[in-house]
Amino acid sequence: MSAAGHRLLPHTSDCIIEAWGPDRIACLTEVIYGLLDEFSERSDRPSSRTLPLAVGPGSDEDVLVSLLEEVIYVLDVFSVLPVRVHLGETEDGGLRGDMDVVPLEEARITGPVPKAVSYNGLSIAQLDGSWRCQVLVDL
């Protein structure tokens, strides 16, 4: 298994995303890419703009859900697709960074856009020197 990555698992009309990384930031970045890969083909094309991304402090589970909900919000409200994500930890345990985005109408959409993130089956933990998470996404 690579140092960081993700995989998608079908679940009735939903999707389970598993992600891993050598640290919390890498794991959370991978879970975002897993969310995006569920319904789109991300490209290396230049972004049209950059949007801020911030999540306040909380438990690892709350930070994970808030982060994915923020990405879903950007998709819905601004009709843009993040193609690259840059995250960093804040001193209080939250996250701050940005997303390079392209207009949704210029992206290759391959499935239904996610609607919500579930706390059902949610997990995030540091295990054997790396971080792993699993989340159920409502499509």
Backbone hydrogen bonds in HBPLUS format (Angstrom, degrees):
<---DONOR---> <-ACCEPTOR-->    atom                        ^
c    i                          cat <-CA-CA->   ^        H-A-AA   ^      H-
h    n   atom  resd res      DA  || num        DHA   H-A  angle D-A-AA Bond
n    s   type  num  typ     dist DA aas  dist angle  dist       angle   num
A0005-GLY N   A0020-TRP O   3.06 MM  15  5.57 155.7  2.12 141.7 142.4     1
A0020-TRP N   A0005-GLY O   2.98 MM  15  5.57 155.2  2.05 155.9 155.5     2
A0007-ARG N   A0018-GLU O   2.88 MM  11  5.41 150.4  1.97 151.5 157.7     3
A0018-GLU N   A0007-ARG O   3.00 MM  11  5.41 173.0  2.00 163.0 165.4     4
A0009-LEU N   A0016-ILE O   2.80 MM   7  4.98 159.4  1.84 153.7 157.9     5
A0016-ILE N   A0009-LEU O   2.82 MM   7  4.98 175.8  1.83 158.9 160.0     6
A0011-HIS N   A0014-ASP O   3.30 MM   3  5.00 142.3  2.45 134.2 123.9     7
A0014-ASP N   A0011-HIS O   2.57 MM   3  5.00 156.8  1.62 147.8 151.5     8
A0015-CYS N   A0137-VAL O   3.02 MM 122  5.26 148.8  2.12 146.7 155.2     9
A0137-VAL N   A0015-CYS O   2.76 MM 122  5.26 171.1  1.77 163.8 166.9    10
A0017-ILE N   A0135-VAL O   2.85 MM 118  5.37 164.5  1.87 158.9 163.1    11
A0135-VAL N   A0017-ILE O   2.97 MM 118  5.37 150.3  2.06 145.2 154.8    12
A0019-ALA N   A0133-CYS O   2.98 MM 114  5.35 160.3  2.02 145.0 148.9    13
A0133-CYS N   A0019-ALA O   2.88 MM 114  5.35 154.3  1.95 152.4 153.3    14
A0021-GLY N   A0131-TRP O   2.96 MM 110  5.33 148.9  2.06 147.8 150.8    15
A0131-TRP N   A0021-GLY O   2.75 MM 110  5.33 165.6  1.77 170.6 173.7    16
A0027-CYS N   A0023-ASP O   3.06 MM   4  6.32 161.5  2.10 154.9 160.4    17
A0028-LEU N   A0024-ARG O   2.90 MM   4  6.11 164.2  1.92 155.5 159.6    18
A0029-THR N   A0025-ILE O   2.86 MM   4  6.02 154.4  1.93 150.0 157.5    19
A0030-GLU N   A0026-ALA O   3.01 MM   4  6.17 157.2  2.06 144.6 150.5    20
A0031-VAL N   A0027-CYS O   2.99 MM   4  6.31 147.4  2.10 145.7 154.8    21
A0032-ILE N   A0028-LEU O   3.20 MM   4  6.44 149.4  2.30 141.5 148.5    22
A0033-TYR N   A0029-THR O   3.09 MM   4  6.46 159.4  2.14 148.1 153.6    23
A0034-GLY N   A0030-GLU O   2.83 MM   4  6.09 147.2  1.94 145.4 155.0    24
A0035-LEU N   A0031-VAL O   2.98 MM   4  6.21 154.0  2.05 142.2 148.4    25
A0036-LEU N   A0032-ILE O   2.97 MM   4  6.31 159.9  2.02 154.0 159.0    26
A0037-ASP N   A0033-TYR O   2.84 MM   4  5.97 154.8  1.90 145.5 152.9    27
A0038-GLU N   A0034-GLY O   3.08 MM   4  6.21 129.3  2.35 140.7 152.3    28
A0038-GLU N   A0035-LEU O   3.32 MM   3  5.35 140.5  2.49  94.9 105.6    29
A0039-PHE N   A0036-LEU O   3.33 MM   3  5.96 148.2  2.43 112.4 118.4    30
A0040-SER N   A0036-LEU O   3.01 MM   4  5.87 129.0  2.28 149.5 164.4    31
A0110-THR N   A0039-PHE O   2.68 MM  71  5.02 154.8  1.74 125.6 133.0    32
A0041-GLU N   A0108-ARG O   2.94 MM  67  5.53 150.0  2.03 158.1 164.6    33
A0048-SER N   A0101-VAL O   2.77 MM  53  6.06 151.7  1.85 155.9 164.7    34
A0101-VAL N   A0049-ARG O   2.96 MM  52  5.74 174.1  1.97 168.6 169.6    35
A0051-LEU N   A0099-MET O   2.90 MM  48  5.28 160.1  1.94 150.8 154.1    36
A0099-MET N   A0051-LEU O   2.80 MM  48  5.28 152.2  1.88 152.5 161.9    37
A0053-LEU N   A0097-GLY O   2.88 MM  44  5.04 153.2  1.95 130.6 124.4    38
A0097-GLY N   A0053-LEU O   2.74 MM  44  5.04 135.0  1.94 157.9 163.9    39
A0055-VAL N   A0095-LEU O   2.94 MM  40  5.03 161.7  1.97 137.4 139.5    40
A0095-LEU N   A0055-VAL O   2.81 MM  40  5.03 158.3  1.85 142.9 149.9    41
A0063-VAL N   A0059-SER O   2.91 MM   4  6.19 162.0  1.94 160.5 165.5    42
A0064-LEU N   A0060-ASP O   2.98 MM   4  6.14 159.4  2.02 146.5 152.0    43
A0065-VAL N   A0061-GLU O   3.01 MM   4  6.28 168.5  2.03 154.5 156.7    44
A0066-SER N   A0062-ASP O   2.88 MM   4  5.96 167.7  1.90 150.7 154.9    45
A0067-LEU N   A0063-VAL O   2.91 MM   4  5.94 155.0  1.97 147.3 154.0    46
A0068-LEU N   A0064-LEU O   3.16 MM   4  6.42 166.4  2.17 152.1 154.5    47
A0069-GLU N   A0065-VAL O   2.88 MM   4  6.04 158.6  1.92 154.3 161.2    48
A0070-GLU N   A0066-SER O   2.94 MM   4  6.08 145.3  2.06 141.8 150.5    49
A0071-VAL N   A0067-LEU O   3.18 MM   4  6.56 152.1  2.27 145.0 151.8    50
A0072-ILE N   A0068-LEU O   2.97 MM   4  6.26 161.6  2.00 151.3 156.2    51
A0073-TYR N   A0069-GLU O   2.87 MM   4  6.04 151.9  1.95 143.5 151.5    52
A0074-VAL N   A0070-GLU O   3.02 MM   4  6.29 157.7  2.07 147.4 152.2    53
A0075-LEU N   A0071-VAL O   3.06 MM   4  6.35 157.1  2.11 149.3 155.4    54
A0076-ASP N   A0072-ILE O   3.00 MM   4  6.22 161.4  2.04 149.9 154.5    55
A0077-VAL N   A0073-TYR O   2.77 MM   4  5.84 177.4  1.77 164.5 165.4    56
A0078-PHE N   A0074-VAL O   3.03 MM   4  5.31 146.4  2.14 127.8 138.3    57
A0079-SER N   A0075-LEU O   3.15 MM   4  4.87 126.5  2.45 114.3 123.4    58
A0104-LEU N   A0079-SER O   2.79 MM  25  5.23 169.3  1.80 136.6 132.8    59
A0081-LEU N   A0102-VAL O   2.73 MM  21  5.31 162.2  1.76 160.2 165.7    60
A0102-VAL N   A0081-LEU O   2.98 MM  21  5.31 148.5  2.08 133.8 142.0    61
A0083-VAL N   A0100-ASP O   2.72 MM  17  5.76 169.1  1.73 163.9 165.5    62
A0100-ASP N   A0084-ARG O   2.87 MM  16  5.14 156.5  1.92 144.8 152.5    63
A0086-HIS N   A0098-ASP O   2.91 MM  12  5.40 164.9  1.94 167.1 166.9    64
A0098-ASP N   A0086-HIS O   2.94 MM  12  5.40 145.9  2.06 143.2 154.2    65
A0088-GLY N   A0096-ARG O   2.86 MM   8  5.43 127.2  2.15 139.8 155.1    66
A0096-ARG N   A0088-GLY O   2.92 MM   8  5.43 156.9  1.97 153.9 159.8    67
A0090-THR N   A0094-GLY O   2.97 MM   4  5.14 155.9  2.03 130.4 128.3    68
A0093-GLY N   A0090-THR O   3.09 MM   3  5.45 167.2  2.11 117.3 119.1    69
A0106-GLU N   A0103-PRO O   2.96 MM   3  5.43 152.3  2.04 112.8 121.5    70
A0107-ALA N   A0104-LEU O   3.09 MM   3  5.14 158.0  2.14 105.1 112.0    71
A0115-LYS N   A0138-ASP O   2.72 MM  23  5.57 178.1  1.72 165.3 165.9    72
A0116-ALA N   A0138-ASP O   3.41 MM  22  5.11 157.1  2.47 131.2 134.5    73
A0138-ASP N   A0116-ALA O   2.84 MM  22  5.11 158.0  1.88 143.0 149.5    74
A0118-SER N   A0136-LEU O   2.96 MM  18  5.48 170.8  1.97 169.9 167.6    75
A0122-LEU N   A0119-TYR O   3.25 MM   3  5.11 168.0  2.27 115.6 115.3    76
A0123-SER N   A0134-GLN O   2.97 MM  11  5.21 155.2  2.03 151.0 151.1    77
A0134-GLN N   A0123-SER O   2.81 MM  11  5.21 152.4  1.89 146.7 148.7    78
A0125-ALA N   A0132-ARG O   2.96 MM   7  5.67 157.1  2.01 161.1 168.6    79
A0132-ARG N   A0125-ALA O   2.94 MM   7  5.67 158.0  1.98 160.7 167.2    80
A0127-LEU N   A0130-SER O   2.67 MM   3  5.46 155.0  1.73 171.6 175.2    81
A0130-SER N   A0127-LEU O   3.03 MM   3  5.46 163.7  2.06 119.3 124.5    82
